[in-house]
Amino acid sequence: MPSDERVVVEIAFDGGQIMGARLTSASADELEQALAARNDGALTLDADDGRYTLPLGRVVYVKRFTREARLGFSSGA
């Protein structure tokens, strides 16, 4: 998977706030790894619409959307 490929993530925080962002695949991986390590610090991510600093201890869940199916014609090869 190319490192500059964008993925859409949805991040929910305790208290009910939910945010969505388009991140590089590498940034989405970094977020998942930080949460899996139970890191309670903060993580800064660059998204298409700006930079976010997330308090990891307040994240309830992260949903990583699959790539969109592409419709169209192929060359048949």
N, CA, C and O atoms as CSV, one atom per row, in Angstrom:
chain,resi,resn,atom,element,x,y,z
A,1,MET,N,N,0.850,-1.171,0.000
A,1,MET,CA,C,0.000,0.000,0.000
A,1,MET,C,C,0.894,1.233,0.000
A,1,MET,O,O,1.783,1.335,0.846
A,2,PRO,N,N,0.690,2.165,-0.916
A,2,PRO,CA,C,1.521,3.363,-0.950
A,2,PRO,C,C,1.379,4.174,0.327
A,2,PRO,O,O,0.285,4.277,0.882
A,3,SER,N,N,2.481,4.752,0.796
A,3,SER,CA,C,2.462,5.473,2.063
A,3,SER,C,C,1.663,6.766,1.995
A,3,SER,O,O,1.258,7.286,3.035
A,4,ASP,N,N,1.424,7.305,0.793
A,4,ASP,CA,C,0.663,8.545,0.693
A,4,ASP,C,C,-0.824,8.294,0.454
A,4,ASP,O,O,-1.587,9.240,0.257
A,5,GLU,N,N,-1.239,7.037,0.469
A,5,GLU,CA,C,-2.653,6.720,0.299
A,5,GLU,C,C,-3.428,7.236,1.512
A,5,GLU,O,O,-2.966,7.114,2.647
A,6,ARG,N,N,-4.585,7.800,1.272
A,6,ARG,CA,C,-5.409,8.365,2.338
A,6,ARG,C,C,-6.481,7.374,2.764
A,6,ARG,O,O,-7.067,6.673,1.940
A,7,VAL,N,N,-6.724,7.334,4.067
A,7,VAL,CA,C,-7.800,6.529,4.622
A,7,VAL,C,C,-8.658,7.418,5.504
A,7,VAL,O,O,-8.173,8.393,6.079
A,8,VAL,N,N,-9.916,7.081,5.606
A,8,VAL,CA,C,-10.839,7.834,6.442
A,8,VAL,C,C,-10.962,7.113,7.778
A,8,VAL,O,O,-11.189,5.904,7.824
A,9,VAL,N,N,-10.811,7.864,8.860
A,9,VAL,CA,C,-10.987,7.311,10.194
A,9,VAL,C,C,-12.041,8.129,10.935
A,9,VAL,O,O,-12.232,9.320,10.685
A,10,GLU,N,N,-12.709,7.449,11.847
A,10,GLU,CA,C,-13.670,8.087,12.732
A,10,GLU,C,C,-13.175,7.818,14.145
A,10,GLU,O,O,-12.941,6.666,14.511
A,11,ILE,N,N,-13.013,8.862,14.936
A,11,ILE,CA,C,-12.463,8.742,16.281
A,11,ILE,C,C,-13.514,9.243,17.266
A,11,ILE,O,O,-13.999,10.370,17.158
A,12,ALA,N,N,-13.859,8.385,18.232
A,12,ALA,CA,C,-14.848,8.749,19.247
A,12,ALA,C,C,-14.149,8.946,20.585
A,12,ALA,O,O,-13.239,8.198,20.944
A,13,PHE,N,N,-14.587,9.957,21.309
A,13,PHE,CA,C,-14.012,10.290,22.609
A,13,PHE,C,C,-15.051,10.088,23.702
A,13,PHE,O,O,-16.255,10.141,23.449
A,14,ASP,N,N,-14.562,9.852,24.943
A,14,ASP,CA,C,-15.517,9.763,26.034
A,14,ASP,C,C,-16.219,11.109,26.154
A,14,ASP,O,O,-15.603,12.157,25.958
A,15,GLY,N,N,-17.460,11.079,26.464
A,15,GLY,CA,C,-18.258,12.297,26.470
A,15,GLY,C,C,-19.127,12.407,25.231
A,15,GLY,O,O,-20.028,13.243,25.176
A,16,GLY,N,N,-18.858,11.553,24.216
A,16,GLY,CA,C,-19.741,11.489,23.055
A,16,GLY,C,C,-19.272,12.200,21.801
A,16,GLY,O,O,-19.921,12.073,20.763
A,17,GLN,N,N,-18.178,12.940,21.849
A,17,GLN,CA,C,-17.711,13.634,20.659
A,17,GLN,C,C,-17.114,12.623,19.678
A,17,GLN,O,O,-16.412,11.690,20.067
A,18,ILE,N,N,-17.414,12.837,18.399
A,18,ILE,CA,C,-16.874,11.999,17.332
A,18,ILE,C,C,-16.314,12.914,16.256
A,18,ILE,O,O,-16.945,13.895,15.864
A,19,MET,N,N,-15.126,12.578,15.789
A,19,MET,CA,C,-14.539,13.364,14.699
A,19,MET,C,C,-14.125,12.420,13.586
A,19,MET,O,O,-13.791,11.260,13.829
A,20,GLY,N,N,-14.149,12.920,12.383
A,20,GLY,CA,C,-13.676,12.163,11.235
A,20,GLY,C,C,-12.505,12.895,10.609
A,20,GLY,O,O,-12.419,14.122,10.667
A,21,ALA,N,N,-11.603,12.128,10.007
A,21,ALA,CA,C,-10.448,12.744,9.361
A,21,ALA,C,C,-9.939,11.834,8.262
A,21,ALA,O,O,-10.109,10.616,8.308
A,22,ARG,N,N,-9.304,12.456,7.263
A,22,ARG,CA,C,-8.596,11.705,6.213
A,22,ARG,C,C,-7.116,11.780,6.537
A,22,ARG,O,O,-6.520,12.857,6.543
A,23,LEU,N,N,-6.533,10.621,6.805
A,23,LEU,CA,C,-5.135,10.527,7.200
A,23,LEU,C,C,-4.356,9.704,6.189
A,23,LEU,O,O,-4.939,8.975,5.386
A,24,THR,N,N,-3.040,9.825,6.231
A,24,THR,CA,C,-2.242,8.884,5.457
A,24,THR,C,C,-2.387,7.521,6.128
A,24,THR,O,O,-2.703,7.427,7.314
A,25,SER,N,N,-2.156,6.496,5.366
A,25,SER,CA,C,-2.222,5.149,5.907
A,25,SER,C,C,-1.227,4.988,7.054
A,25,SER,O,O,-1.528,4.331,8.051
A,26,ALA,N,N,-0.042,5.586,6.917
A,26,ALA,CA,C,0.979,5.511,7.965
A,26,ALA,C,C,0.509,6.187,9.253
A,26,ALA,O,O,0.765,5.675,10.343
A,27,SER,N,N,-0.174,7.328,9.143
A,27,SER,CA,C,-0.678,8.021,10.331
A,27,SER,C,C,-1.780,7.224,11.010
A,27,SER,O,O,-1.842,7.177,12.238
A,28,ALA,N,N,-2.647,6.599,10.227
A,28,ALA,CA,C,-3.703,5.759,10.801
A,28,ALA,C,C,-3.084,4.570,11.527
A,28,ALA,O,O,-3.552,4.186,12.599
A,29,ASP,N,N,-2.034,3.985,10.950
A,29,ASP,CA,C,-1.319,2.890,11.611
A,29,ASP,C,C,-0.698,3.361,12.923
A,29,ASP,O,O,-0.753,2.655,13.929
A,30,GLU,N,N,-0.108,4.554,12.909
A,30,GLU,CA,C,0.522,5.113,14.110
A,30,GLU,C,C,-0.500,5.302,15.229
A,30,GLU,O,O,-0.215,5.026,16.395
A,31,LEU,N,N,-1.688,5.773,14.865
A,31,LEU,CA,C,-2.763,5.952,15.840
A,31,LEU,C,C,-3.162,4.610,16.442
A,31,LEU,O,O,-3.288,4.492,17.661
A,32,GLU,N,N,-3.361,3.609,15.608
A,32,GLU,CA,C,-3.745,2.285,16.101
A,32,GLU,C,C,-2.677,1.702,17.015
A,32,GLU,O,O,-3.002,1.103,18.040
A,33,GLN,N,N,-1.407,1.869,16.657
A,33,GLN,CA,C,-0.310,1.336,17.471
A,33,GLN,C,C,-0.233,2.039,18.824
A,33,GLN,O,O,0.003,1.390,19.843
A,34,ALA,N,N,-0.429,3.349,18.845
A,34,ALA,CA,C,-0.390,4.098,20.105
A,34,ALA,C,C,-1.522,3.657,21.024
A,34,ALA,O,O,-1.331,3.543,22.234
A,35,LEU,N,N,-2.698,3.407,20.456
A,35,LEU,CA,C,-3.825,2.954,21.268
A,35,LEU,C,C,-3.614,1.524,21.762
A,35,LEU,O,O,-3.956,1.202,22.899
A,36,ALA,N,N,-3.055,0.676,20.914
A,36,ALA,CA,C,-2.792,-0.712,21.305
A,36,ALA,C,C,-1.761,-0.777,22.430
A,36,ALA,O,O,-1.807,-1.684,23.261
A,37,ALA,N,N,-0.836,0.174,22.464
A,37,ALA,CA,C,0.186,0.230,23.510
A,37,ALA,C,C,-0.353,0.847,24.794
A,37,ALA,O,O,0.371,0.968,25.782
A,38,ARG,N,N,-1.625,1.236,24.778
A,38,ARG,CA,C,-2.289,1.869,25.931
A,38,ARG,C,C,-1.554,3.133,26.376
A,38,ARG,O,O,-1.427,3.429,27.564
A,39,ASN,N,N,-1.082,3.854,25.380
A,39,ASN,CA,C,-0.401,5.120,25.624
A,39,ASN,C,C,-1.443,6.150,26.061
A,39,ASN,O,O,-2.418,6.382,25.345
A,40,ASP,N,N,-1.249,6.770,27.227
A,40,ASP,CA,C,-2.200,7.775,27.708
A,40,ASP,C,C,-1.763,9.196,27.390
A,40,ASP,O,O,-2.392,10.152,27.842
A,41,GLY,N,N,-0.704,9.344,26.625
A,41,GLY,CA,C,-0.228,10.661,26.249
A,41,GLY,C,C,-1.068,11.251,25.127
A,41,GLY,O,O,-2.255,10.952,24.998
A,42,ALA,N,N,-0.452,12.071,24.339
A,42,ALA,CA,C,-1.117,12.707,23.211
A,42,ALA,C,C,-0.393,12.308,21.933
A,42,ALA,O,O,0.801,12.008,21.945
A,43,LEU,N,N,-1.126,12.309,20.850
A,43,LEU,CA,C,-0.561,11.990,19.539
A,43,LEU,C,C,-0.984,13.079,18.568
A,43,LEU,O,O,-2.159,13.441,18.503
A,44,THR,N,N,-0.033,13.598,17.820
A,44,THR,CA,C,-0.319,14.619,16.823
A,44,THR,C,C,-0.348,13.973,15.448
A,44,THR,O,O,0.587,13.273,15.060
A,45,LEU,N,N,-1.425,14.212,14.716
A,45,LEU,CA,C,-1.610,13.647,13.384
A,45,LEU,C,C,-1.884,14.755,12.393
A,45,LEU,O,O,-2.610,15.702,12.694
A,46,ASP,N,N,-1.304,14.640,11.212
A,46,ASP,CA,C,-1.597,15.572,10.125
A,46,ASP,C,C,-2.688,14.962,9.265
A,46,ASP,O,O,-2.539,13.857,8.745
A,47,ALA,N,N,-3.783,15.688,9.121
A,47,ALA,CA,C,-4.912,15.264,8.297
A,47,ALA,C,C,-5.021,16.202,7.105
A,47,ALA,O,O,-4.330,17.218,7.034
A,48,ASP,N,N,-5.890,15.853,6.174
A,48,ASP,CA,C,-6.071,16.688,4.993
A,48,ASP,C,C,-6.529,18.103,5.339
A,48,ASP,O,O,-6.196,19.054,4.633
A,49,ASP,N,N,-7.291,18.242,6.426
A,49,ASP,CA,C,-7.834,19.555,6.766
A,49,ASP,C,C,-7.103,20.244,7.914
A,49,ASP,O,O,-7.568,21.278,8.395
A,50,GLY,N,N,-5.987,19.708,8.361
A,50,GLY,CA,C,-5.235,20.364,9.425
A,50,GLY,C,C,-4.537,19.365,10.317
A,50,GLY,O,O,-4.506,18.168,10.034
A,51,ARG,N,N,-3.977,19.874,11.395
A,51,ARG,CA,C,-3.241,19.054,12.352
A,51,ARG,C,C,-4.086,18.879,13.608
A,51,ARG,O,O,-4.666,19.836,14.123
A,52,TYR,N,N,-4.145,17.638,14.093
A,52,TYR,CA,C,-4.906,17.312,15.294
A,52,TYR,C,C,-3.963,16.751,16.350
A,52,TYR,O,O,-3.081,15.948,16.043
A,53,THR,N,N,-4.152,17.175,17.586
A,53,THR,CA,C,-3.469,16.560,18.717
A,53,THR,C,C,-4.543,15.866,19.538
A,53,THR,O,O,-5.459,16.501,20.060
A,54,LEU,N,N,-4.410,14.541,19.642
A,54,LEU,CA,C,-5.437,13.730,20.286
A,54,LEU,C,C,-4.998,13.286,21.673
A,54,LEU,O,O,-3.878,12.803,21.837
A,55,PRO,N,N,-5.865,13.442,22.678
A,55,PRO,CA,C,-5.579,12.888,24.009
A,55,PRO,C,C,-5.934,11.397,23.984
A,55,PRO,O,O,-7.109,11.039,24.066
A,56,LEU,N,N,-4.937,10.539,23.873
A,56,LEU,CA,C,-5.176,9.120,23.645
A,56,LEU,C,C,-5.973,8.451,24.763
A,56,LEU,O,O,-6.717,7.505,24.505
A,57,GLY,N,N,-5.831,8.922,25.985
A,57,GLY,CA,C,-6.562,8.348,27.108
A,57,GLY,C,C,-8.061,8.584,27.050
A,57,GLY,O,O,-8.814,7.948,27.788
A,58,ARG,N,N,-8.501,9.478,26.197
A,58,ARG,CA,C,-9.931,9.784,26.078
A,58,ARG,C,C,-10.572,9.159,24.851
A,58,ARG,O,O,-11.772,9.323,24.628
A,59,VAL,N,N,-9.784,8.441,24.048
A,59,VAL,CA,C,-10.322,7.808,22.844
A,59,VAL,C,C,-11.086,6.543,23.238
A,59,VAL,O,O,-10.560,5.679,23.940
A,60,VAL,N,N,-12.335,6.449,22.774
A,60,VAL,CA,C,-13.180,5.296,23.067
A,60,VAL,C,C,-13.038,4.251,21.961
A,60,VAL,O,O,-12.895,3.059,22.235
A,61,TYR,N,N,-13.079,4.711,20.714
A,61,TYR,CA,C,-12.873,3.787,19.596
A,61,TYR,C,C,-12.370,4.539,18.381
A,61,TYR,O,O,-12.506,5.758,18.275
A,62,VAL,N,N,-11.783,3.781,17.465
A,62,VAL,CA,C,-11.365,4.296,16.163
A,62,VAL,C,C,-11.934,3.358,15.116
A,62,VAL,O,O,-11.746,2.144,15.189
A,63,LYS,N,N,-12.621,3.918,14.156
A,63,LYS,CA,C,-13.124,3.132,13.028
A,63,LYS,C,C,-12.321,3.541,11.801
A,63,LYS,O,O,-12.259,4.717,11.442
A,64,ARG,N,N,-11.715,2.557,11.172
A,64,ARG,CA,C,-10.937,2.793,9.953
A,64,ARG,C,C,-11.755,2.261,8.790
A,64,ARG,O,O,-12.017,1.061,8.705
A,65,PHE,N,N,-12.152,3.138,7.909
A,65,PHE,CA,C,-13.006,2.745,6.795
A,65,PHE,C,C,-12.194,2.045,5.720
A,65,PHE,O,O,-11.041,2.396,5.469
A,66,THR,N,N,-12.803,1.060,5.092
A,66,THR,CA,C,-12.139,0.365,3.991
A,66,THR,C,C,-12.121,1.268,2.781
A,66,THR,O,O,-12.886,2.227,2.679
A,67,ARG,N,N,-11.222,0.933,1.860
A,67,ARG,CA,C,-11.161,1.737,0.635
A,67,ARG,C,C,-12.478,1.619,-0.106
A,67,ARG,O,O,-13.137,0.580,-0.084
A,68,GLU,N,N,-12.840,2.697,-0.754
A,68,GLU,CA,C,-14.075,2.714,-1.517
A,68,GLU,C,C,-13.934,1.823,-2.746
A,68,GLU,O,O,-12.884,1.767,-3.386
A,69,ALA,N,N,-15.016,1.136,-3.049
A,69,ALA,CA,C,-15.025,0.345,-4.286
A,69,ALA,C,C,-15.067,1.314,-5.454
A,69,ALA,O,O,-15.774,2.321,-5.415
A,70,ARG,N,N,-14.322,1.008,-6.467
A,70,ARG,CA,C,-14.275,1.893,-7.630
A,70,ARG,C,C,-15.074,1.260,-8.752
A,70,ARG,O,O,-14.905,0.085,-9.078
A,71,LEU,N,N,-15.940,2.060,-9.327
A,71,LEU,CA,C,-16.745,1.606,-10.437
A,71,LEU,C,C,-16.148,2.118,-11.728
A,71,LEU,O,O,-15.565,3.201,-11.771
A,72,GLY,N,N,-16.294,1.339,-12.770
A,72,GLY,CA,C,-15.775,1.784,-14.055
A,72,GLY,C,C,-15.382,0.590,-14.897
A,72,GLY,O,O,-15.633,-0.562,-14.545
A,73,PHE,N,N,-14.777,0.892,-15.981
A,73,PHE,CA,C,-14.382,-0.145,-16.912
A,73,PHE,C,C,-12.899,-0.431,-16.756
A,73,PHE,O,O,-12.106,0.462,-16.461
A,74,SER,N,N,-12.543,-1.678,-16.956
A,74,SER,CA,C,-11.125,-2.031,-16.911
A,74,SER,C,C,-10.652,-2.345,-18.322
A,74,SER,O,O,-11.447,-2.501,-19.249
A,75,SER,N,N,-9.342,-2.434,-18.453
A,75,SER,CA,C,-8.778,-2.709,-19.755
A,75,SER,C,C,-8.890,-4.190,-20.132
A,75,SER,O,O,-8.605,-4.581,-21.264
A,76,GLY,N,N,-9.314,-5.008,-19.150
A,76,GLY,CA,C,-9.470,-6.430,-19.391
A,76,GLY,C,C,-8.178,-7.207,-19.229
A,76,GLY,O,O,-8.154,-8.421,-19.432
A,77,ALA,N,N,-7.113,-6.525,-18.869
A,77,ALA,CA,C,-5.808,-7.201,-18.695
A,77,ALA,C,C,-5.639,-7.694,-17.287
A,77,ALA,O,O,-4.609,-8.283,-16.959
